[in-house]
């Protein structure tokens, strides 16, 4: 997966990039894997952008109200 991650990040040398893209042009399995990998990254990024927490923040609580034993 290092090659795919480097490809998506734009870190491949021109020679390796050309060979990789040439391979993708002929290998449907690798193209499908790459597309699934991209969709997984996009879904993860979307999930991490969720602004609201799963549970609402309890009202009326503050750190000052805590008591230590």
C-alpha positions as CSV (number, residue, x, y, z in Angstrom):
1,X,0.0,0.0,0.0
2,X,3.0,2.3,0.3
3,X,3.0,2.8,-3.5
4,X,-0.6,3.7,-3.6
5,X,-0.3,6.1,-0.6
6,X,2.7,7.7,-2.3
7,X,0.8,7.9,-5.6
8,X,-2.2,9.7,-4.0
9,X,0.2,12.0,-2.1
10,X,2.0,12.9,-5.3
11,X,5.3,11.6,-4.0
12,X,6.3,9.3,-6.9
13,X,9.2,10.1,-9.2
14,X,8.2,10.8,-12.8
15,X,9.5,7.4,-13.9
16,X,7.7,5.4,-11.2
17,X,4.5,7.5,-11.7
18,X,4.5,6.8,-15.5
19,X,5.0,3.0,-14.9
20,X,2.3,2.9,-12.2
21,X,-0.2,4.8,-14.3
22,X,0.6,2.5,-17.3
23,X,-0.1,-0.5,-15.1
24,X,-3.4,1.0,-13.9
25,X,-4.4,1.4,-17.5
26,X,-4.2,-2.4,-18.0
27,X,-5.0,-3.8,-14.6
28,X,-8.7,-3.6,-13.7
29,X,-8.1,-5.2,-10.3
30,X,-5.5,-2.5,-9.2
31,X,-7.7,0.2,-10.6
32,X,-10.7,-1.1,-8.6
33,X,-8.5,-1.3,-5.5
34,X,-7.2,2.2,-6.0
35,X,-10.8,3.5,-6.3
36,X,-11.9,1.7,-3.2
37,X,-8.8,3.0,-1.3
38,X,-9.7,6.6,-2.4
39,X,-13.3,6.2,-1.3
40,X,-12.2,4.8,2.1
41,X,-10.0,7.9,2.6
42,X,-12.8,10.2,1.6
43,X,-15.3,8.5,3.9
44,X,-12.8,8.6,6.8
45,X,-12.2,12.3,6.2
46,X,-15.9,13.0,6.1
47,X,-16.5,11.0,9.3
48,X,-13.8,13.0,11.1
49,X,-15.3,16.3,10.0
50,X,-18.5,15.6,12.0
51,X,-19.0,18.6,14.2
52,X,-21.5,17.3,16.7
53,X,-20.7,14.6,19.2
54,X,-22.6,11.4,19.4
55,X,-24.0,12.4,22.9
56,X,-25.1,15.9,23.6
57,X,-23.0,17.8,26.2
58,X,-24.8,17.8,29.6
59,X,-26.1,21.3,30.5
60,X,-25.0,23.0,33.7
61,X,-21.7,21.2,34.2
62,X,-18.5,23.0,34.6
63,X,-15.0,22.0,35.8
64,X,-15.4,24.4,38.7
65,X,-18.2,22.2,40.1
66,X,-16.0,19.2,40.6
67,X,-14.9,18.1,44.0
68,X,-11.9,16.0,44.7
69,X,-12.0,13.4,47.5
